[in-house]
Amino acid sequence: MPSSNDATKRAVLDRIAPSVGWRKSGQVSYSSSVGTVHARFKTAGPFSFNINPATLRADFELWICGSERLYYLLPRDTVRLIYDHPGAYIDSRHPDIRVVRVDPINHRVTFDTGGESLDLRPFFQAQLAH
């Protein structure tokens, strides 16, 4: 039986690419004719997410912040820039994982130990062409 997290992820995937058949292709990844999405969902803030090697294999990273109406869909090249940033916050137990914090009020992601951030407005409620 799918969890409520899976149901929320699928609802957002249907918003991203209506009428595309999504299939689960890993623990948190979904594939379709428009690409692979690595989907993460946090039910409540603070909204911290990991960027890990599995994230970087997907075409898109999906961060869902509390509800299906509040999400960001980032292309892999943007996620790679965050991951490779020289000041990126590295997880203390896993050196291949970067930690980011999403502020949905200001549509920003902070990813740097010095507080560097990126405007998420271009990725807010983004959709994929098909």
C-alpha positions in Angstrom: 0.0 0.0 0.0 1.5 3.4 -1.0 2.2 5.9 1.8 0.7 9.3 2.0 4.2 10.6 1.1 4.0 8.5 -2.1 0.6 9.9 -2.8 1.8 13.5 -2.4 4.8 12.8 -4.7 2.5 11.3 -7.3 0.1 14.2 -7.1 3.0 16.7 -7.7 4.3 14.5 -10.6 0.9 14.8 -12.1 1.1 18.6 -11.8 4.6 18.6 -13.3 3.7 16.6 -16.4 -0.1 16.0 -16.7 -1.1 12.8 -18.5 2.4 11.3 -18.4 2.7 7.8 -17.0 5.1 7.8 -14.1 6.7 4.6 -12.7 8.7 4.3 -9.6 12.4 3.6 -10.5 14.1 3.5 -7.2 13.4 4.4 -3.6 12.5 8.0 -4.4 12.9 8.3 -8.1 10.2 8.2 -10.8 10.7 7.8 -14.6 8.5 8.7 -17.6 8.9 9.7 -21.2 9.9 13.2 -20.1 12.8 12.0 -17.8 13.6 10.9 -14.3 12.7 12.9 -11.2 14.3 12.4 -7.8 11.4 13.4 -5.5 11.8 14.4 -1.9 8.9 15.4 0.4 9.1 17.0 3.9 5.8 17.4 5.7 6.9 20.3 7.9 9.7 22.8 8.1 12.5 23.5 8.4 12.8 22.1 4.9 16.2 20.6 4.6 17.1 18.3 1.8 20.1 16.2 0.8 21.8 16.3 -2.6 23.5 12.9 -3.0 24.8 10.8 -5.9 21.3 9.4 -6.6 20.1 13.0 -6.9 22.7 13.7 -9.5 21.7 10.7 -11.7 18.2 12.0 -12.2 17.2 14.6 -14.8 15.4 16.7 -12.2 15.3 17.2 -8.5 11.9 17.7 -6.9 11.6 19.4 -3.4 8.1 19.3 -2.0 7.7 21.6 1.0 4.7 20.5 3.1 2.0 20.2 0.4 1.5 19.4 -3.3 1.1 23.1 -4.0 4.5 24.1 -2.7 7.2 22.5 -4.7 10.4 23.3 -6.7 11.5 21.3 -9.8 15.2 21.9 -10.5 17.1 20.6 -13.5 20.2 18.5 -12.9 22.6 21.2 -14.0 21.3 23.6 -11.3 21.5 20.9 -8.7 25.1 20.1 -9.8 26.1 23.7 -9.4 24.9 23.7 -5.8 26.6 20.3 -5.1 29.9 21.4 -6.6 30.0 24.8 -5.0 33.3 25.2 -3.0 31.4 26.3 0.1 28.6 23.7 -0.1 27.5 22.4 3.3 28.8 18.8 3.5 27.0 16.3 5.7 29.3 15.5 8.7 28.8 11.7 8.5 28.6 11.4 4.7 31.1 13.4 2.7 29.4 12.7 -0.6 26.1 14.3 0.6 25.4 18.1 0.5 22.7 19.6 2.7 20.5 22.5 1.6 17.8 24.4 3.3 14.7 25.6 1.4 12.9 28.8 2.5 9.5 28.6 0.8 8.4 32.0 2.1 11.3 33.8 0.2 11.7 31.1 -2.5 15.4 30.6 -1.7 17.7 27.7 -1.1 20.7 28.1 1.1 23.5 25.7 0.4 26.8 27.3 1.6 28.4 27.4 5.0 28.7 31.1 4.4 25.0 31.5 3.7 25.1 31.7 -0.1 21.7 31.1 -1.6 19.9 30.8 -4.9 16.5 32.2 -6.0 14.1 29.3 -6.5 11.3 31.4 -8.2 12.1 30.0 -11.7 11.6 26.5 -10.3 8.5 27.1 -8.3 5.6 25.0 -9.5 7.6 24.3 -12.7 6.2 21.9 -15.3 7.8 19.7 -17.9 6.9 19.9 -21.6 5.9 16.7 -23.2 
